[in-house]
Amino acid sequence: MKKLAFLFTWGSLLTAASAFAQESLDLEKAIQIGLEKNLQIKIAVDNVNLREGDQKIGVGELFMPTVDATYLRSFSNEDVTQQFVNDPEPRQIDDAKSRNENFNVVGLYGFRPESIVTMKRLGQLTEISELDAKIAVENTVAGISTAYYRLILESQRYQVLRETLDLSRARLNIAQAQYELGGAGKRDFLTAEVDYNSDSSLLLTQEQIIQNARVNLNELMAVDPYQEYVIKDTILVEAIQTLGDLEENAFLENKQLLINQRLNNVAFLQTRELQASRLPILNLNGTYVNNTSNSDAGILAQNQRSGFNYGGNITVNLFSGLTLNRRIQNAKVQQRIQESTLEQYEIQLKSDIARAYYTYENNLRLLEIERKNYQVARENTEIALERFRLGIASYLEFRDAQVNLLTAKNRLITSIYQIKEQEIELLRLSGKIFFDSPMEELQLPGN
């Protein structure tokens, strides 16, 4: 739990979510809010508390003695008839009173050899719950980061569509002027108007996409879905380590791998725990007694006892219907299953890292191509617009250049987002999502 504490102290620095309404929201603040408010993290932390409580209960039950104190007082009022051997005449005692007072303290202690193994197993389960909590934190950070950059991507696409609409408006104005002056037919003017309306529709649709992206981010931060804020328009890309370094870090820091390793230890300890239950059990007991009895009938008018009684025994199970042997065999099978599960996850982890890394490298190569393609499309659109304004190019030529520019810019910003997306995944898989590294800004050309 101490290891997780620093993750939640960030939230104490923030006010309510409404404090950043219409204010700038950067990724760090978004993560801070999410770590403070995300309910999955709170559930995971409470599960850690439960597991730590179970471990403490186990310590008390396995290694601490039980001590019980009892105090008893009883009274009786009876008519008694007594017949003695040496006295033929019966003795009658009416309304004979008796009372009894008893106080005792009993202490029991039983030591089972498997208790030591049990405590190790409970310790492993506690570590697993802590790792589960860290996974919840890492997934929250990764989810918020991806959603934040998705919102940036959709906002950049909106800007691209606005630029496209500006070009369509310029084309519409030119076509209208040419039509009114008799330099072009009405068909060209109507076509320009249709294209302008189509681009306006795309812009409205993109507004809805941005709203949904903002709602998704708010959901991960556990704030009101209608909360609005201003975000940055750039994407920061971290310098990723080599594939070998990422794999090395993953085998040391990946939380799911660490969980599988501890589950493997738990399966081993369960087998040892059952095997140790064959050993003798030591039981110790001690009692302090203070007892006083008074009676109007009988030979003794008063009987008083006080003192200590103590002892112990050793118990060895000789036969239990082969149940213990079957449990041990099942535990060994479970241990083999967990070993195979661990090996399978190691293979899966290396494969996931390799896929993400190769995708990341390929996107970096594609980025350079998309940059050059965007520059060419931008220059081609400027030439086409000028030719269309001079009346030496058709509306089809200009529209084709306009669509090519829209496609090129969308592919460029999508490529940058995909690089960031794979970077986040690589950091998550390698268990380094909280570690800072040198950062490089990637901005759109011309922005």
C-alpha positions as CSV (number, residue, x, y, z in Angstrom):
1,M,0.0,0.0,0.0
2,K,2.8,2.4,0.7
3,K,4.1,2.0,-2.8
4,L,0.7,3.2,-4.2
5,A,0.3,6.1,-1.9
6,F,2.2,8.6,-4.1
7,L,-0.3,8.0,-7.0
8,F,-3.2,9.4,-5.1
9,T,-1.6,12.3,-3.4
10,W,-1.7,14.1,-6.8
11,G,-5.4,14.4,-6.5
12,S,-5.1,16.5,-3.3
13,L,-3.6,19.3,-5.3
14,L,-6.7,19.7,-7.4
15,T,-10.0,21.3,-6.8
16,A,-13.4,20.0,-8.1
17,A,-13.6,19.2,-11.8
18,S,-15.5,22.4,-12.4
19,A,-12.4,24.3,-11.7
20,F,-10.9,23.6,-15.1
21,A,-14.1,24.4,-17.0
22,Q,-13.1,26.3,-20.1
23,E,-9.6,26.3,-18.8
24,S,-6.5,24.6,-20.4
25,L,-6.4,20.9,-19.7
26,D,-3.0,19.2,-20.3
27,L,-2.4,15.5,-20.1
28,E,-0.7,15.7,-16.7
29,K,-3.8,17.3,-15.2
30,A,-6.1,14.9,-16.9
31,I,-4.1,12.0,-15.4
32,Q,-4.2,13.6,-11.9
33,I,-7.9,14.0,-12.0
34,G,-8.4,10.4,-13.2
35,L,-6.1,9.0,-10.5
36,E,-8.1,10.9,-7.9
37,K,-11.6,10.1,-9.1
38,N,-11.4,6.8,-11.2
39,L,-13.6,4.3,-9.4
40,Q,-11.7,1.2,-10.7
41,I,-8.6,2.5,-8.9
42,K,-10.6,3.0,-5.7
43,I,-12.0,-0.6,-5.9
44,A,-8.5,-2.0,-6.5
45,V,-7.1,-0.1,-3.5
46,D,-9.9,-1.4,-1.3
47,N,-9.2,-4.9,-2.5
48,V,-5.6,-4.4,-1.3
49,N,-6.9,-3.4,2.1
50,L,-9.0,-6.5,2.2
51,R,-6.1,-8.8,1.4
52,E,-3.9,-7.1,3.9
53,G,-6.6,-7.6,6.5
54,D,-6.8,-11.3,5.6
55,Q,-3.1,-11.6,6.1
56,K,-3.3,-10.1,9.6
57,I,-6.2,-12.4,10.4
58,G,-4.1,-15.3,9.3
59,V,-1.2,-14.3,11.6
60,G,-3.5,-14.1,14.6
61,E,-5.2,-17.5,13.8
62,L,-2.0,-19.4,13.0
63,F,0.5,-18.1,15.6
64,M,-1.3,-16.5,18.4
65,P,-2.9,-18.4,21.3
66,T,-6.6,-18.2,22.3
67,V,-7.5,-17.1,25.8
68,D,-11.0,-17.4,27.2
69,A,-12.2,-16.2,30.6
70,T,-15.4,-17.5,32.2
71,Y,-17.2,-16.4,35.4
72,L,-20.2,-18.4,36.7
73,R,-22.5,-18.0,39.7
74,S,-25.4,-20.3,40.4
75,F,-27.9,-20.7,43.2
76,S,-30.3,-23.4,44.3
77,N,-33.1,-23.7,47.0
78,E,-34.2,-27.3,47.5
79,D,-35.8,-29.7,50.0
80,V,-33.3,-32.6,50.6
81,T,-33.8,-36.0,52.1
82,Q,-30.6,-37.9,53.0
83,Q,-30.1,-41.5,54.0
84,F,-26.8,-42.6,55.5
85,V,-25.5,-46.1,55.8
86,N,-24.6,-45.8,59.4
87,D,-27.8,-44.0,60.3
88,P,-31.1,-45.8,59.5
89,E,-33.1,-42.7,60.2
90,P,-33.4,-40.5,57.2
91,R,-32.4,-36.9,57.5
92,Q,-34.7,-34.3,56.1
93,I,-33.5,-30.8,55.3
94,D,-36.1,-28.3,54.1
95,D,-35.3,-25.3,52.1
96,A,-31.6,-26.2,51.8
97,K,-29.6,-23.5,50.0
98,S,-26.5,-23.9,47.9
99,R,-24.5,-21.6,45.8
100,N,-21.6,-22.0,43.4
101,E,-19.0,-19.5,42.2
102,N,-16.6,-20.4,39.5
103,F,-13.9,-18.4,37.6
104,N,-11.5,-19.8,35.1
105,V,-9.1,-18.7,32.4
106,V,-8.3,-21.1,29.6
107,G,-5.4,-20.7,27.2
108,L,-4.9,-22.8,24.1
109,Y,-2.1,-22.9,21.6
110,G,-1.8,-25.2,18.7
111,F,1.2,-25.1,16.3
112,R,0.8,-26.6,12.9
113,P,4.0,-26.8,10.8
114,E,2.2,-25.8,7.6
115,S,1.3,-22.5,9.2
116,I,4.7,-21.0,8.2
117,V,4.0,-22.0,4.6
118,T,0.5,-20.6,4.9
119,M,1.8,-17.2,5.9
120,K,4.1,-17.1,2.9
121,R,1.2,-17.9,0.6
122,L,-0.9,-15.2,2.2
123,G,2.0,-12.8,1.6
124,Q,2.1,-13.7,-2.0
125,L,-1.7,-13.1,-2.4
126,T,-1.3,-9.7,-0.8
127,E,1.4,-8.8,-3.3
128,I,-0.9,-9.9,-6.1
129,S,-3.6,-7.6,-4.9
130,E,-1.1,-4.7,-4.8
131,L,0.0,-5.5,-8.4
132,D,-3.7,-5.6,-9.5
133,A,-4.1,-2.1,-8.1
134,K,-1.0,-1.0,-10.0
135,I,-2.4,-2.5,-13.2
136,A,-5.6,-0.5,-12.6
137,V,-3.5,2.7,-12.3
138,E,-1.5,1.9,-15.4
139,N,-4.6,1.1,-17.4
140,T,-6.2,4.3,-16.3
141,V,-3.1,6.3,-17.3
142,A,-2.9,4.6,-20.6
143,G,-6.6,5.0,-21.2
144,I,-6.7,8.7,-20.3
145,S,-3.5,9.3,-22.4
146,T,-5.0,7.6,-25.5
147,A,-8.4,9.4,-25.1
148,Y,-6.6,12.7,-24.6
149,Y,-4.6,12.3,-27.8
150,R,-7.7,11.0,-29.6
151,L,-9.4,14.3,-28.7
152,I,-6.4,16.2,-30.1
153,L,-6.5,14.1,-33.3
154,E,-10.3,14.8,-33.8
155,S,-9.7,18.5,-33.1
156,Q,-6.9,18.6,-35.7
157,R,-9.2,16.8,-38.2
158,Y,-11.8,19.5,-37.5
159,Q,-9.2,22.2,-38.4
160,V,-8.4,20.3,-41.6
161,L,-12.1,20.3,-42.5
162,R,-12.4,24.0,-41.7
163,E,-9.5,24.7,-44.1
164,T,-11.2,22.5,-46.7
165,L,-14.5,24.5,-46.2
166,D,-12.6,27.7,-46.6
167,L,-11.2,26.5,-49.9
168,S,-14.7,25.4,-51.0
169,R,-16.1,28.8,-50.0
170,A,-13.4,30.5,-52.1
171,R,-14.2,28.3,-55.0
172,L,-17.9,29.0,-54.6
173,N,-17.3,32.7,-54.6
174,I,-15.2,32.5,-57.7
175,A,-17.8,30.3,-59.5
176,Q,-20.6,32.6,-58.5
177,A,-18.7,35.7,-59.7
178,Q,-17.9,33.9,-63.0
179,Y,-21.5,32.9,-63.4
180,E,-22.8,36.3,-62.7
181,L,-20.3,37.8,-65.2
182,G,-21.2,35.2,-67.8
183,G,-17.7,33.7,-67.8
184,A,-19.0,30.3,-66.6
185,G,-22.2,28.2,-66.8
186,K,-24.6,27.7,-64.0
187,R,-23.6,24.1,-63.7
188,D,-20.2,25.0,-62.4
189,F,-21.7,27.3,-59.8
190,L,-24.2,24.7,-58.6
191,T,-21.5,22.1,-58.4
192,A,-19.4,24.4,-56.3
193,E,-22.4,25.0,-54.0
194,V,-23.1,21.2,-53.7
195,D,-19.4,20.6,-52.7
196,Y,-19.6,23.5,-50.2
197,N,-22.7,22.0,-48.6
198,S,-21.0,18.6,-48.5
199,D,-18.0,20.0,-46.7
200,S,-20.2,21.9,-44.3
201,S,-21.9,18.6,-43.5
202,L,-18.6,16.9,-42.8
203,L,-17.6,19.7,-40.5
204,L,-20.9,19.3,-38.5
205,T,-20.3,15.5,-38.3
206,Q,-16.8,16.1,-37.0
207,E,-18.2,18.4,-34.3
208,Q,-20.3,15.4,-33.0
209,I,-17.2,13.2,-33.1
210,I,-15.3,15.7,-31.0
211,Q,-18.1,15.8,-28.5
212,N,-18.1,12.0,-28.2
213,A,-14.3,12.0,-27.8
214,R,-14.6,14.6,-25.0
215,V,-17.3,12.5,-23.3
216,N,-15.0,9.4,-23.5
217,L,-12.2,11.3,-21.8
218,N,-14.5,12.7,-19.1
219,E,-15.7,9.2,-18.4
220,L,-12.2,7.9,-17.8
221,M,-11.5,10.9,-15.5
222,A,-14.8,10.2,-13.7
223,V,-16.1,13.8,-14.2
224,D,-19.3,15.2,-15.6
225,P,-19.7,14.1,-19.3
226,Y,-20.7,17.7,-20.2
227,Q,-17.5,19.2,-18.8
228,E,-15.7,21.3,-21.4
229,Y,-12.1,22.5,-21.5
230,V,-9.4,23.7,-23.9
231,I,-6.7,21.2,-24.8
232,K,-3.4,21.6,-26.6
233,D,-3.2,21.1,-30.3
234,T,0.1,19.2,-30.4
235,I,1.1,15.6,-29.7
236,L,4.2,14.8,-27.7
237,V,6.1,11.7,-28.7
238,E,8.6,10.1,-26.3
239,A,11.9,8.6,-27.4
240,I,11.3,4.8,-27.2
241,Q,14.0,2.4,-26.2
242,T,15.3,-0.4,-28.3
243,L,13.3,-3.6,-28.7
244,G,15.8,-5.5,-26.5
245,D,15.6,-2.9,-23.7
246,L,11.8,-2.9,-23.8
247,E,11.7,-6.7,-23.4
248,E,14.2,-6.6,-20.6
249,N,12.1,-3.9,-18.8
250,A,8.9,-5.9,-19.4
251,F,10.3,-9.0,-17.7
252,L,11.2,-6.9,-14.7
253,E,8.3,-4.4,-14.5
254,N,5.3,-5.8,-16.3
255,K,2.7,-6.1,-13.6
256,Q,0.7,-8.9,-15.2
257,L,3.8,-11.0,-15.6
258,L,4.7,-10.4,-12.0
259,I,1.2,-11.5,-11.0
260,N,1.7,-14.7,-13.0
261,Q,5.0,-15.3,-11.3
262,R,3.4,-14.9,-7.9
263,L,0.5,-17.1,-8.8
264,N,3.1,-19.7,-9.7
265,N,4.7,-19.3,-6.2
266,V,1.2,-19.6,-4.7
267,A,0.6,-22.9,-6.4
268,F,4.0,-24.2,-5.2
269,L,3.3,-23.1,-1.7
270,Q,-0.1,-24.7,-1.7
271,T,1.6,-28.0,-2.4
272,R,4.2,-27.5,0.3
273,E,1.4,-26.5,2.7
274,L,-0.5,-29.8,2.1
275,Q,2.7,-31.8,2.5
276,A,3.6,-30.1,5.7
277,S,0.1,-31.0,7.1
278,R,1.5,-34.6,7.5
279,L,3.8,-33.4,10.3
280,P,2.8,-33.7,14.0
281,I,0.7,-31.0,15.5
282,L,1.6,-29.6,18.9
283,N,-1.2,-28.4,21.2
284,L,-0.6,-26.7,24.6
285,N,-3.2,-25.7,27.1
286,G,-3.3,-24.0,30.5
287,T,-6.1,-23.2,32.9
288,Y,-6.5,-21.1,36.0
289,V,-9.4,-22.2,38.2
290,N,-11.0,-20.5,41.2
291,N,-14.1,-22.4,42.4
292,T,-16.1,-22.0,45.6
293,S,-19.2,-24.2,46.5
294,N,-21.4,-23.7,49.6
295,S,-24.3,-26.1,50.6
296,D,-26.6,-26.5,53.5
297,A,-27.0,-30.2,52.7
298,G,-24.2,-32.7,52.4
299,I,-21.0,-33.6,54.2
300,L,-19.1,-30.5,53.0
301,A,-20.5,-27.2,54.0
302,Q,-18.0,-25.4,51.8
303,N,-15.6,-26.5,49.1
304,Q,-13.0,-24.1,47.6
305,R,-10.4,-24.8,44.9
306,S,-8.0,-22.5,43.1
307,G,-4.8,-23.1,41.1
308,F,-3.4,-23.9,37.7
309,N,-3.8,-26.8,35.3
310,Y,-1.6,-27.2,32.2
311,G,-0.6,-29.8,29.7
312,G,-0.2,-30.6,26.1
313,N,-0.4,-33.2,23.4
314,I,1.1,-34.1,20.1
315,T,-1.3,-35.3,17.3
316,V,-0.2,-37.1,14.2
317,N,-2.7,-38.0,11.5
318,L,-2.3,-41.7,10.6
319,F,-5.0,-42.2,8.0
320,S,-7.6,-39.9,6.4
321,G,-9.1,-42.0,3.7
322,L,-6.3,-41.0,1.2
323,T,-7.9,-37.6,1.0
324,L,-4.7,-35.8,1.8
325,N,-2.8,-37.7,-0.9
326,R,-5.4,-36.7,-3.5
327,R,-5.3,-33.1,-2.5
328,I,-1.5,-33.1,-2.8
329,Q,-1.8,-34.6,-6.3
330,N,-4.3,-32.0,-7.3
331,A,-2.1,-29.3,-6.0
332,K,0.8,-30.6,-8.1
333,V,-1.4,-30.6,-11.2
334,Q,-2.4,-27.0,-10.4
335,Q,1.3,-26.1,-10.1
336,R,2.0,-27.5,-13.5
337,I,-0.9,-25.6,-15.0
338,Q,0.3,-22.4,-13.5
339,E,3.9,-23.0,-14.8
340,S,2.5,-23.5,-18.3
341,T,0.3,-20.3,-17.9
342,L,3.4,-18.3,-16.9
343,E,5.4,-19.6,-19.9
344,Q,2.5,-18.8,-22.2
345,Y,2.2,-15.3,-20.9
346,E,5.9,-14.7,-21.3
347,I,5.5,-15.7,-25.0
348,Q,2.4,-13.5,-25.4
349,L,4.2,-10.6,-23.7
350,K,7.2,-10.8,-26.1
351,S,4.8,-11.1,-29.1
352,D,2.7,-8.1,-28.0
353,I,5.9,-6.0,-27.6
354,A,7.2,-7.1,-30.9
355,R,4.0,-6.3,-32.7
356,A,3.7,-2.8,-31.1
357,Y,7.3,-2.0,-31.7
358,Y,7.2,-3.0,-35.4
359,T,4.0,-1.0,-35.9
360,Y,5.7,1.9,-34.1
361,E,8.8,1.8,-36.4
362,N,6.7,1.4,-39.5
363,N,4.6,4.4,-38.5
364,L,7.7,6.5,-38.1
365,R,8.8,5.6,-41.6
366,L,5.3,6.3,-42.9
367,L,5.4,9.7,-41.2
368,E,8.2,11.0,-43.3
369,I,6.3,9.9,-46.5
370,E,3.1,11.5,-45.3
371,R,5.0,14.8,-44.5
372,K,6.3,15.0,-48.1
373,N,3.0,14.0,-49.5
374,Y,1.2,16.7,-47.6
375,Q,3.7,19.3,-48.8
376,V,3.1,18.3,-52.4
377,A,-0.7,18.2,-52.0
378,R,-0.6,21.6,-50.3
379,E,1.4,23.2,-53.1
380,N,-0.7,21.5,-55.8
381,T,-3.9,22.9,-54.2
382,E,-2.5,26.4,-54.1
383,I,-1.7,26.1,-57.9
384,A,-5.1,24.6,-58.7
385,L,-6.9,27.4,-56.8
386,E,-4.9,30.1,-58.7
387,R,-5.6,28.4,-62.0
388,F,-9.3,28.1,-61.2
389,R,-9.4,31.8,-60.3
390,L,-7.8,32.7,-63.6
391,G,-10.3,30.4,-65.4
392,I,-7.7,28.1,-67.0
393,A,-8.6,25.1,-64.8
394,S,-11.8,23.3,-64.5
395,Y,-13.7,22.8,-61.2
396,L,-13.0,19.1,-61.4
397,E,-9.2,19.8,-61.4
398,F,-9.6,22.1,-58.4
399,R,-11.9,19.7,-56.5
400,D,-9.5,16.8,-57.1
401,A,-6.6,18.8,-55.7
402,Q,-8.7,19.9,-52.7
403,V,-9.7,16.2,-51.9
404,N,-6.1,15.1,-52.2
405,L,-5.0,17.8,-49.7
406,L,-7.8,16.7,-47.3
407,T,-6.7,13.1,-47.6
408,A,-3.0,13.9,-47.3
409,K,-3.4,16.0,-44.1
410,N,-5.7,13.5,-42.5
411,R,-3.2,10.7,-43.2
412,L,-0.4,12.8,-41.7
413,I,-2.2,13.6,-38.4
414,T,-3.5,10.1,-38.1
415,S,0.1,8.8,-38.6
416,I,1.3,11.0,-35.7
417,Y,-1.6,9.8,-33.5
418,Q,-0.8,6.1,-34.3
419,I,2.8,6.7,-33.3
420,K,1.7,8.0,-30.0
421,E,-0.8,5.2,-29.5
422,Q,1.8,2.6,-30.0
423,E,4.3,4.4,-27.8
424,I,1.7,4.4,-24.9
425,E,1.2,0.7,-25.5
426,L,4.9,0.0,-25.4
427,L,5.3,1.9,-22.2
428,R,2.4,0.0,-20.6
429,L,3.7,-3.4,-21.7
430,S,7.2,-2.6,-20.5
431,G,5.9,-1.3,-17.1
432,K,7.5,2.1,-17.6
433,I,4.4,4.2,-18.2
434,F,5.2,6.4,-15.2
435,F,8.8,7.0,-16.2
436,D,9.8,10.3,-17.8
437,S,12.0,10.3,-20.9
438,P,13.1,12.9,-23.5
439,M,10.2,14.2,-25.5
440,E,9.9,15.6,-29.0
441,E,7.1,17.7,-30.4
442,L,5.5,16.7,-33.6
443,Q,3.5,19.5,-35.2
444,L,1.7,19.7,-38.5
445,P,3.6,21.6,-41.2
446,G,2.2,25.1,-41.7
447,N,0.6,25.2,-38.2
